[in-house]
Amino acid sequence: MSAPSGADALLTKAMRALASAHALLDLGDVDGACNRAYYAMFDAARAALLASGAPVNSSIGKTHSGLITAFSLHLVKTGAVSREVGRLLKRAEEIRIVADYQDESVSLEDAAEMVRQAETFIAAIKSATPQSNG
């Protein structure tokens, strides 16, 4: 068999970021947890786009807005992914910006919810994305 596809590698990366988000949340690093939860979703969205055969470049993750727009256009609007799941990615980006760039921290409750939403997002992507090796 060949090496894992780009989509498979991105999904693995997403799962690592989600595990990091959980660990940071357990340590009380709410901003770090939000950052890792967002990037877990970001990488899962990239994986889904690549696996879907959508006409996107493999460097689709170059800009956050470009990825979110492509995800919406090629996966949400086509029905491959629900609108609710699509909204999770946009909301996560908004919270990540607060966590990374604002003076105040995200609340523990909001961070915990974002990590839960990242789990939901990744589970939805995994169920919607064909896996190359089962």
DSSP file (Angstrom, degrees, kcal/mol; ACC not computed):
  #  RESIDUE AA STRUCTURE BP1 BP2  ACC     N-H-->O    O-->H-N    N-H-->O    O-->H-N    TCO  KAPPA ALPHA  PHI   PSI    X-CA   Y-CA   Z-CA
    1    1 A M              0   0    0      0, 0.0     2,-0.1     0, 0.0     0, 0.0   0.000 360.0 360.0 360.0 158.6    0.0    0.0    0.0
    2    2 A S        -     0   0    0      1,-0.2     3,-0.1     0, 0.0     0, 0.0  -0.298 360.0 -79.0 -83.4 171.9    1.0    3.6   -0.5
    3    3 A A        -     0   0    0      1,-0.2    -1,-0.2    -2,-0.1     0, 0.0  -0.263  67.8 -74.3 -64.3 157.9    1.8    6.1    2.2
    4    4 A P        -     0   0    0      0, 0.0    -1,-0.2     0, 0.0     0, 0.0  -0.246  56.2-111.6 -55.6 141.5   -1.2    7.8    3.9
    5    5 A S     >  -     0   0    0     -3,-0.1     4,-2.6     1,-0.1     5,-0.2  -0.175  28.6-102.5 -66.9 166.6   -2.9   10.3    1.7
    6    6 A G  H  > S+     0   0    0      1,-0.2     4,-2.3     2,-0.2     5,-0.2   0.882 124.6  52.6 -57.3 -38.6   -2.8   14.0    2.6
    7    7 A A  H  > S+     0   0    0      2,-0.2     4,-2.2     1,-0.2    -1,-0.2   0.919 109.5  47.9 -65.3 -42.9   -6.3   13.7    3.9
    8    8 A D  H  > S+     0   0    0      1,-0.2     4,-2.2     2,-0.2    -2,-0.2   0.917 112.0  49.6 -63.6 -42.8   -5.4   10.8    6.2
    9    9 A A  H  X S+     0   0    0     -4,-2.6     4,-2.2     1,-0.2    -1,-0.2   0.893 111.3  49.5 -63.3 -39.6   -2.3   12.7    7.5
   10   10 A L  H  X S+     0   0    0     -4,-2.3     4,-2.4    -5,-0.2    -1,-0.2   0.877 109.2  51.5 -67.8 -36.9   -4.4   15.8    8.2
   11   11 A L  H  X S+     0   0    0     -4,-2.2     4,-2.1     2,-0.2    -2,-0.2   0.892 110.0  49.5 -67.3 -38.0   -7.0   13.8   10.0
   12   12 A T  H  X S+     0   0    0     -4,-2.2     4,-1.9     2,-0.2    -2,-0.2   0.915 111.0  49.9 -63.3 -42.9   -4.3   12.2   12.2
   13   13 A K  H  X S+     0   0    0     -4,-2.2     4,-2.3     1,-0.2    -2,-0.2   0.896 108.5  53.3 -62.1 -40.5   -2.9   15.7   12.8
   14   14 A A  H  X S+     0   0    0     -4,-2.4     4,-2.3     1,-0.2    -1,-0.2   0.903 107.2  51.2 -61.2 -41.9   -6.4   16.9   13.8
   15   15 A M  H  X S+     0   0    0     -4,-2.1     4,-2.1     2,-0.2    -1,-0.2   0.878 109.3  50.6 -65.7 -37.0   -6.8   14.0   16.3
   16   16 A R  H  X S+     0   0    0     -4,-1.9     4,-2.3     2,-0.2    -1,-0.2   0.916 110.1  49.8 -64.7 -42.8   -3.4   15.0   17.9
   17   17 A A  H  X S+     0   0    0     -4,-2.3     4,-2.3     1,-0.2    -2,-0.2   0.886 109.6  51.6 -64.1 -37.9   -4.5   18.6   18.2
   18   18 A L  H  X S+     0   0    0     -4,-2.3     4,-2.1     2,-0.2    -1,-0.2   0.912 109.0  50.0 -64.7 -41.7   -7.8   17.5   19.8
   19   19 A A  H  X S+     0   0    0     -4,-2.1     4,-2.2     1,-0.2    -2,-0.2   0.903 110.9  50.1 -62.2 -40.0   -5.8   15.4   22.3
   20   20 A S  H  X S+     0   0    0     -4,-2.3     4,-2.9     2,-0.2     5,-0.2   0.894 107.0  54.8 -63.5 -40.1   -3.6   18.5   23.0
   21   21 A A  H  X S+     0   0    0     -4,-2.3     4,-2.3     1,-0.2    -2,-0.2   0.918 108.9  48.0 -59.9 -43.5   -6.8   20.6   23.5
   22   22 A H  H  X S+     0   0    0     -4,-2.1     4,-2.4     2,-0.2    -1,-0.2   0.929 112.4  48.7 -61.8 -45.5   -8.0   18.1   26.1
   23   23 A A  H  X S+     0   0    0     -4,-2.2     4,-1.4     1,-0.2    -2,-0.2   0.917 112.5  47.5 -62.8 -44.0   -4.7   18.1   27.9
   24   24 A L  H  X>S+     0   0    0     -4,-2.9     5,-2.5     2,-0.2     4,-0.5   0.889 110.6  52.1 -65.4 -38.7   -4.4   21.9   28.0
   25   25 A L  H ><5S+     0   0    0     -4,-2.3     3,-1.3    -5,-0.2    -1,-0.2   0.924 107.7  52.2 -61.8 -43.5   -8.0   22.2   29.2
   26   26 A D  H 3<5S+     0   0    0     -4,-2.4    -1,-0.2     1,-0.3    -2,-0.2   0.811 109.0  51.0 -61.6 -30.0   -7.1   19.8   32.1
   27   27 A L  H 3<5S-     0   0    0     -4,-1.4    -1,-0.3    -5,-0.2    -2,-0.2   0.526 119.4-111.8 -84.1  -6.2   -4.2   22.0   32.9
   28   28 A G  T <<5S+     0   0    0     -3,-1.3     2,-1.6    -4,-0.5    -3,-0.2   0.554  74.1 136.8  87.1   7.9   -6.4   25.1   33.0
   29   29 A D     >< +     0   0    0     -5,-2.5     4,-2.4     1,-0.2    -1,-0.2  -0.648  22.5 169.6 -87.5  83.0   -4.9   26.7   29.9
   30   30 A V  H  > S+     0   0    0     -2,-1.6     4,-2.2     1,-0.2    -1,-0.2   0.873  72.8  49.8 -68.1 -38.1   -8.2   27.7   28.4
   31   31 A D  H  > S+     0   0    0      2,-0.2     4,-2.2    -3,-0.2    -1,-0.2   0.927 112.9  47.0 -66.7 -43.5   -6.6   29.9   25.6
   32   32 A G  H  > S+     0   0    0      1,-0.2     4,-2.5     2,-0.2     5,-0.2   0.891 110.8  52.8 -63.2 -39.7   -4.3   27.1   24.6
   33   33 A A  H  X S+     0   0    0     -4,-2.4     4,-2.4     1,-0.2    -1,-0.2   0.903 109.5  48.9 -62.9 -41.4   -7.1   24.6   24.6
   34   34 A C  H  X S+     0   0    0     -4,-2.2     4,-2.4     2,-0.2    -2,-0.2   0.910 110.7  51.1 -64.6 -41.8   -9.2   26.9   22.3
   35   35 A N  H  X S+     0   0    0     -4,-2.2     4,-2.3     1,-0.2    -2,-0.2   0.948 113.7  43.1 -60.0 -50.0   -6.3   27.3   20.0
   36   36 A R  H  X S+     0   0    0     -4,-2.5     4,-1.9     1,-0.2    -1,-0.2   0.859 112.3  53.6 -68.5 -34.9   -5.7   23.5   19.7
   37   37 A A  H  X S+     0   0    0     -4,-2.4     4,-1.9    -5,-0.2    -1,-0.2   0.915 110.0  48.4 -64.7 -41.9   -9.4   22.8   19.4
   38   38 A Y  H  X S+     0   0    0     -4,-2.4     4,-2.9     1,-0.2    -2,-0.2   0.942 111.7  48.2 -62.9 -46.8   -9.7   25.2   16.5
   39   39 A Y  H  X S+     0   0    0     -4,-2.3     4,-2.5     1,-0.2     5,-0.2   0.809 106.8  57.4 -67.9 -26.9   -6.7   23.8   14.7
   40   40 A A  H  X S+     0   0    0     -4,-1.9     4,-1.9     2,-0.2    -1,-0.2   0.931 112.3  41.5 -62.1 -44.8   -8.1   20.3   15.2
   41   41 A M  H  X S+     0   0    0     -4,-1.9     4,-2.6     2,-0.2    -2,-0.2   0.895 112.7  54.6 -68.3 -41.3  -11.2   21.5   13.4
   42   42 A F  H  X S+     0   0    0     -4,-2.9     4,-2.2     1,-0.2    -2,-0.2   0.930 111.5  43.5 -58.4 -48.8   -9.1   23.4   10.8
   43   43 A D  H  X S+     0   0    0     -4,-2.5     4,-2.4     2,-0.2    -1,-0.2   0.867 113.0  52.1 -68.5 -35.6   -7.1   20.3    9.9
   44   44 A A  H  X S+     0   0    0     -4,-1.9     4,-2.5    -5,-0.2    -2,-0.2   0.893 109.2  50.6 -65.7 -38.6  -10.2   18.1    9.8
   45   45 A A  H  X S+     0   0    0     -4,-2.6     4,-2.4     2,-0.2    -2,-0.2   0.912 110.2  49.4 -65.0 -42.0  -11.8   20.5    7.5
   46   46 A R  H  X S+     0   0    0     -4,-2.2     4,-2.5     2,-0.2     5,-0.2   0.923 110.9  50.4 -60.9 -43.9   -8.8   20.5    5.2
   47   47 A A  H  X S+     0   0    0     -4,-2.4     4,-2.7     1,-0.2    -2,-0.2   0.919 110.2  49.8 -60.1 -44.1   -8.8   16.7    5.3
   48   48 A A  H  X S+     0   0    0     -4,-2.5     4,-1.8     1,-0.2    -1,-0.2   0.907 110.5  49.7 -63.9 -41.9  -12.5   16.6    4.4
   49   49 A L  H  X>S+     0   0    0     -4,-2.4     5,-1.1     2,-0.2     4,-0.6   0.933 114.0  44.7 -62.6 -45.6  -12.0   19.0    1.5
   50   50 A L  H ><5S+     0   0    0     -4,-2.5     3,-0.8     1,-0.2    -2,-0.2   0.911 114.9  48.0 -66.1 -41.4   -9.1   17.0    0.0
   51   51 A A  H 3<5S+     0   0    0     -4,-2.7    -1,-0.2     1,-0.2    -2,-0.2   0.777 103.9  62.7 -69.9 -25.9  -10.9   13.6    0.5
   52   52 A S  H 3<5S-     0   0    0     -4,-1.8    -1,-0.2    -5,-0.2    -2,-0.2   0.674 105.4-123.8 -74.4 -16.2  -14.1   15.0   -1.1
   53   53 A G  T <<5 +     0   0    0     -3,-0.8    -3,-0.1    -4,-0.6    -2,-0.1   0.615  51.6 164.2  79.6  11.1  -12.4   15.6   -4.4
   54   54 A A      < -     0   0    0     -5,-1.1     2,-2.7     1,-0.1    -1,-0.2  -0.290  53.7-102.4 -58.9 147.7  -13.5   19.2   -4.3
   55   55 A P  S    S+     0   0    0      0, 0.0     2,-0.3     0, 0.0    -1,-0.1  -0.388  78.0 128.6 -76.1  69.8  -11.6   21.4   -6.8
   56   56 A V        -     0   0    0     -2,-2.7     2,-0.1    -7,-0.2    -3,-0.0  -0.909  61.7-110.1-123.7 152.6   -9.3   22.9   -4.2
   57   57 A N    >   -     0   0    0     -2,-0.3     3,-1.5     1,-0.1     4,-0.1  -0.469  29.6-117.1 -74.8 150.0   -5.5   23.2   -4.1
   58   58 A S  T 3  S+     0   0    0      1,-0.3     3,-0.4    -2,-0.1    -1,-0.1   0.691 115.9  62.6 -63.0 -16.6   -3.7   21.0   -1.5
   59   59 A S  T >   +     0   0    0      1,-0.2     3,-2.0     2,-0.1    -1,-0.3   0.031  64.4 128.6 -93.9  27.1   -2.5   24.3    0.1
   60   60 A I  G X   +     0   0    0     -3,-1.5     3,-0.7     1,-0.3    -1,-0.2   0.736  62.2  66.9 -55.7 -24.3   -6.1   25.3    0.8
   61   61 A G  G 3   +     0   0    0     -3,-0.4    -1,-0.3     1,-0.2    -2,-0.1   0.315  67.1 103.8 -81.0  11.0   -5.2   25.9    4.5
   62   62 A K  G <  S+     0   0    0     -3,-2.0     2,-0.4     1,-0.1    -1,-0.2   0.889  89.7  26.2 -62.1 -39.4   -3.0   28.9    3.5
   63   63 A T  S <> S-     0   0    0     -3,-0.7     4,-2.0     1,-0.1     5,-0.2  -0.973  71.4-141.2-124.5 143.4   -5.7   31.3    4.7
   64   64 A H  H  > S+     0   0    0     -2,-0.4     4,-2.5     1,-0.2     5,-0.2   0.924 104.7  48.7 -65.6 -45.0   -8.3   30.7    7.4
   65   65 A S  H  > S+     0   0    0      1,-0.2     4,-2.5     2,-0.2    -1,-0.2   0.883 109.9  52.8 -65.6 -36.3  -11.0   32.5    5.6
   66   66 A G  H  > S+     0   0    0      2,-0.2     4,-2.4     1,-0.2    -1,-0.2   0.907 111.0  46.6 -64.0 -41.7  -10.2   30.7    2.3
   67   67 A L  H  X S+     0   0    0     -4,-2.0     4,-2.8     2,-0.2    -2,-0.2   0.938 113.3  48.0 -65.1 -47.0  -10.5   27.3    4.0
   68   68 A I  H  X S+     0   0    0     -4,-2.5     4,-2.2     1,-0.2    -2,-0.2   0.899 113.3  48.2 -63.6 -40.4  -13.8   28.2    5.8
   69   69 A T  H  X S+     0   0    0     -4,-2.5     4,-2.7    -5,-0.2    -1,-0.2   0.931 113.5  46.6 -64.3 -45.7  -15.3   29.6    2.6
   70   70 A A  H  X S+     0   0    0     -4,-2.4     4,-3.0     2,-0.2     5,-0.4   0.898 111.1  52.7 -63.8 -40.3  -14.2   26.5    0.6
   71   71 A F  H  X>S+     0   0    0     -4,-2.8     4,-2.0     1,-0.2     5,-1.7   0.931 112.8  44.6 -60.4 -46.1  -15.5   24.2    3.3
   72   72 A S  I  <>S+     0   0    0     -4,-2.2     5,-3.1     3,-0.2     6,-0.3   0.936 117.7  44.1 -63.0 -47.4  -18.9   25.9    3.2
   73   73 A L  I  <5S+     0   0    0     -4,-2.7    -2,-0.2     3,-0.2    -1,-0.2   0.924 124.1  30.8 -65.7 -47.3  -19.1   26.0   -0.5
   74   74 A H  I  <5S+     0   0    0     -4,-3.0    -1,-0.2    -5,-0.2    -3,-0.2   0.705 134.7  19.3 -91.9 -21.1  -18.0   22.4   -1.3
   75   75 A L  I  <>S+     0   0    0     -4,-2.0     6,-2.2    -5,-0.4     5,-0.9   0.756 125.6  39.7-119.2 -40.8  -19.2   20.5    1.8
   76   76 A V  I > <S+     0   0    0     -5,-1.7     3,-1.4     4,-0.2    -3,-0.2   0.958 118.0  45.2 -77.2 -51.4  -21.9   22.4    3.6
   77   77 A K  T 3 <S+     0   0    0     -5,-3.1    -1,-0.2     1,-0.3    -4,-0.1   0.765 112.7  52.5 -66.0 -24.0  -23.8   23.7    0.6
   78   78 A T  T 3 5S-     0   0    0     -6,-0.3    -1,-0.3    -5,-0.1    -2,-0.2   0.580 114.2-117.4 -85.3  -9.5  -23.7   20.4   -1.1
   79   79 A G  T < 5S+     0   0    0     -3,-1.4    -3,-0.2     2,-0.3    -2,-0.1   0.457  83.1 119.5  88.3   0.7  -25.1   18.6    2.0
   80   80 A A  S   <S+     0   0    0     -5,-0.9     2,-0.4     1,-0.2    -4,-0.2   0.830  85.4  26.7 -65.8 -30.2  -22.0   16.5    2.6
   81   81 A V  S    S-     0   0    0     -6,-2.2    -2,-0.3    -9,-0.1    -1,-0.2  -0.989  96.2-109.0-132.0 140.3  -21.7   18.2    6.0
   82   82 A S     >  -     0   0    0     -2,-0.4     4,-2.3     1,-0.1     5,-0.1  -0.232  22.4-119.1 -68.1 156.8  -24.6   19.7    8.0
   83   83 A R  H  > S+     0   0    0      1,-0.2     4,-2.5     2,-0.2     5,-0.2   0.882 114.7  58.1 -60.3 -38.3  -25.0   23.4    8.4
   84   84 A E  H  > S+     0   0    0      1,-0.2     4,-1.2     2,-0.2    -1,-0.2   0.917 108.0  45.2 -59.7 -44.0  -24.7   23.0   12.2
   85   85 A V  H  > S+     0   0    0      1,-0.2     4,-1.1     2,-0.2     3,-0.3   0.903 110.9  54.2 -67.1 -40.5  -21.3   21.3   11.7
   86   86 A G  H  X S+     0   0    0     -4,-2.3     4,-1.2     1,-0.2     3,-0.4   0.884 105.3  53.5 -59.4 -39.5  -20.3   24.1    9.3
   87   87 A R  H  X S+     0   0    0     -4,-2.5     4,-2.5     1,-0.2     5,-0.2   0.821  98.1  65.1 -66.4 -30.0  -21.2   26.7   11.8
   88   88 A L  H  X S+     0   0    0     -4,-1.2     4,-2.3    -3,-0.3    -1,-0.2   0.894 100.3  51.3 -59.9 -39.2  -19.0   25.1   14.5
   89   89 A L  H  X S+     0   0    0     -4,-1.1     4,-1.9    -3,-0.4    -1,-0.2   0.932 111.4  45.7 -65.4 -45.9  -15.9   25.8   12.4
   90   90 A K  H  X S+     0   0    0     -4,-1.2     4,-1.8     1,-0.2    -2,-0.2   0.911 114.1  48.6 -64.1 -42.6  -16.7   29.5   11.9
   91   91 A R  H  X S+     0   0    0     -4,-2.5     4,-2.2     1,-0.2    -1,-0.2   0.894 108.9  53.8 -64.7 -39.5  -17.5   29.9   15.6
   92   92 A A  H  X S+     0   0    0     -4,-2.3     4,-2.7    -5,-0.2    -1,-0.2   0.887 105.6  53.5 -62.8 -38.2  -14.3   28.2   16.6
   93   93 A E  H  X S+     0   0    0     -4,-1.9     4,-2.0     1,-0.2    -1,-0.2   0.920 108.2  50.4 -62.2 -42.1  -12.3   30.6   14.5
   94   94 A E  H  X S+     0   0    0     -4,-1.8     4,-1.5     1,-0.2    -2,-0.2   0.916 113.1  45.0 -62.2 -43.6  -14.0   33.5   16.3
   95   95 A I  H  X S+     0   0    0     -4,-2.2     4,-2.8     1,-0.2    -1,-0.2   0.890 110.0  55.3 -68.9 -38.5  -13.2   32.1   19.7
   96   96 A R  H  X S+     0   0    0     -4,-2.7     4,-2.8     1,-0.2     5,-0.3   0.884 104.4  54.3 -62.0 -38.0   -9.6   31.2   18.7
   97   97 A I  H  X S+     0   0    0     -4,-2.0     4,-2.4     2,-0.2     5,-0.4   0.914 110.4  46.1 -62.5 -42.4   -9.0   34.8   17.7
   98   98 A V  H  X S+     0   0    0     -4,-1.5     4,-1.9     2,-0.2    -2,-0.2   0.949 114.5  48.2 -61.9 -48.0  -10.1   36.0   21.1
   99   99 A A  H  < S+     0   0    0     -4,-2.8    -2,-0.2     1,-0.2    -1,-0.2   0.875 120.7  35.8 -61.1 -39.2   -7.9   33.3   22.8
  100  100 A D  H  < S+     0   0    0     -4,-2.8    -1,-0.2    -5,-0.2    -2,-0.2   0.791 131.2  21.7 -87.0 -29.1   -4.9   34.2   20.7
  101  101 A Y  H  < S+     0   0    0     -4,-2.4     2,-0.2    -5,-0.3    -3,-0.2   0.575  97.9  86.2-123.3 -11.0   -5.1   37.9   20.3
  102  102 A Q  S  < S-     0   0    0     -4,-1.9    -4,-0.0    -5,-0.4     0, 0.0  -0.574  71.6-126.8 -94.6 159.1   -7.2   39.5   23.0
  103  103 A D  S    S+     0   0    0     -2,-0.2     2,-0.2     2,-0.1    -1,-0.1   0.855  91.3  67.7 -70.2 -35.4   -6.1   40.6   26.5
  104  104 A E  S    S-     0   0    0      1,-0.1    -2,-0.2    -6,-0.0     2,-0.2  -0.528  83.3-122.6 -87.6 155.6   -8.8   38.7   28.2
  105  105 A S        -     0   0    0     -2,-0.2     2,-0.2     1,-0.1    -6,-0.1  -0.555  26.5-103.2 -91.0 158.2   -9.0   34.9   28.3
  106  106 A V        -     0   0    0     -2,-0.2   -76,-0.1     1,-0.1   -75,-0.1  -0.520  48.4-101.1 -71.5 146.8  -11.8   32.7   27.2
  107  107 A S     >  -     0   0    0     -2,-0.2     4,-2.6     1,-0.1     5,-0.2  -0.328  24.0-116.9 -69.6 156.2  -13.9   31.4   30.1
  108  108 A L  H  > S+     0   0    0      1,-0.2     4,-2.6     2,-0.2     5,-0.2   0.891 116.7  52.0 -58.3 -41.1  -13.3   27.8   31.3
  109  109 A E  H  > S+     0   0    0      2,-0.2     4,-2.2     1,-0.2    -1,-0.2   0.916 110.8  46.4 -64.1 -43.9  -16.9   27.0   30.3
  110  110 A D  H  > S+     0   0    0      2,-0.2     4,-2.2     1,-0.2    -2,-0.2   0.887 113.0  50.1 -66.4 -38.2  -16.5   28.4   26.8
  111  111 A A  H  X S+     0   0    0     -4,-2.6     4,-2.2     2,-0.2    -2,-0.2   0.923 110.6  49.1 -65.4 -43.7  -13.2   26.6   26.4
  112  112 A A  H  X S+     0   0    0     -4,-2.6     4,-2.1     1,-0.2    -2,-0.2   0.895 111.8  49.8 -62.7 -39.6  -14.7   23.3   27.5
  113  113 A E  H  X S+     0   0    0     -4,-2.2     4,-2.6     2,-0.2    -1,-0.2   0.891 108.6  52.6 -66.0 -39.0  -17.6   23.8   25.1
  114  114 A M  H  X S+     0   0    0     -4,-2.2     4,-2.1     2,-0.2    -2,-0.2   0.900 108.4  50.0 -64.9 -39.4  -15.2   24.5   22.2
  115  115 A V  H  X S+     0   0    0     -4,-2.2     4,-1.9     2,-0.2    -1,-0.2   0.914 111.4  49.2 -64.8 -41.6  -13.3   21.3   22.9
  116  116 A R  H  X S+     0   0    0     -4,-2.1     4,-2.2     1,-0.2    -2,-0.2   0.906 110.6  50.7 -62.3 -40.9  -16.6   19.4   22.9
  117  117 A Q  H  X S+     0   0    0     -4,-2.6     4,-2.8     1,-0.2    -1,-0.2   0.852 106.2  54.9 -66.9 -33.5  -17.6   21.0   19.7
  118  118 A A  H  X S+     0   0    0     -4,-2.1     4,-2.7     2,-0.2     5,-0.2   0.901 107.4  50.6 -64.5 -39.7  -14.2   20.1   18.2
  119  119 A E  H  X S+     0   0    0     -4,-1.9     4,-2.5     2,-0.2    -2,-0.2   0.935 112.1  47.2 -60.3 -46.2  -15.0   16.5   19.1
  120  120 A T  H  X S+     0   0    0     -4,-2.2     4,-2.2     2,-0.2    -2,-0.2   0.919 112.7  49.5 -60.6 -45.3  -18.4   16.8   17.4
  121  121 A F  H  X S+     0   0    0     -4,-2.8     4,-2.4     1,-0.2    -2,-0.2   0.938 112.5  45.8 -61.2 -49.5  -16.9   18.4   14.3
  122  122 A I  H  X S+     0   0    0     -4,-2.7     4,-2.9     1,-0.2    -1,-0.2   0.897 111.2  52.6 -64.9 -39.9  -14.2   15.7   13.9
  123  123 A A  H  X S+     0   0    0     -4,-2.5     4,-2.0    -5,-0.2    -1,-0.2   0.909 110.8  48.3 -61.1 -40.8  -16.6   12.9   14.4
  124  124 A A  H  X S+     0   0    0     -4,-2.2     4,-1.5     2,-0.2    -2,-0.2   0.900 112.4  48.5 -66.1 -40.3  -18.9   14.4   11.7
  125  125 A I  H  X S+     0   0    0     -4,-2.4     4,-1.5     1,-0.2    -2,-0.2   0.918 110.0  51.6 -66.0 -42.9  -15.9   14.8    9.4
  126  126 A K  H  < S+     0   0    0     -4,-2.9    -1,-0.2     1,-0.2    -2,-0.2   0.884 111.7  46.8 -62.4 -37.5  -14.8   11.2   10.0
  127  127 A S  H  < S+     0   0    0     -4,-2.0    -1,-0.2     1,-0.2    -2,-0.2   0.781 117.0  43.7 -75.5 -24.5  -18.2    9.9    9.2
  128  128 A A  H  < S+     0   0    0     -4,-1.5    -2,-0.2    -5,-0.2    -1,-0.2   0.599 102.8  77.5 -92.9 -12.2  -18.5   12.0    6.1
  129  129 A T  S  < S-     0   0    0     -4,-1.5     2,-0.2    -5,-0.1   -81,-0.1  -0.865  80.6-127.1-106.1 123.8  -15.0   11.3    4.8
  130  130 A P        -     0   0    0      0, 0.0     2,-0.4     0, 0.0    -2,-0.1  -0.483  25.0-136.2 -65.3 132.8  -14.1    8.0    3.1
  131  131 A Q    >   -     0   0    0     -2,-0.2     3,-0.8     1,-0.1    -5,-0.0  -0.761   1.7-146.8 -93.5 135.9  -11.1    6.5    4.8
  132  132 A S  T 3  S+     0   0    0     -2,-0.4    -1,-0.1     1,-0.2     0, 0.0   0.804  97.2  30.4 -73.7 -27.7   -8.4    5.0    2.5
  133  133 A N  T 3         0   0    0      0, 0.0    -1,-0.2     0, 0.0    -2,-0.0  -0.058 360.0 360.0-123.5  34.1   -7.4    2.2    4.9
  134  134 A G    <         0   0    0     -3,-0.8    -2,-0.1     0, 0.0    -3,-0.0   0.470 360.0 360.0  72.2 360.0  -10.7    1.5    6.7
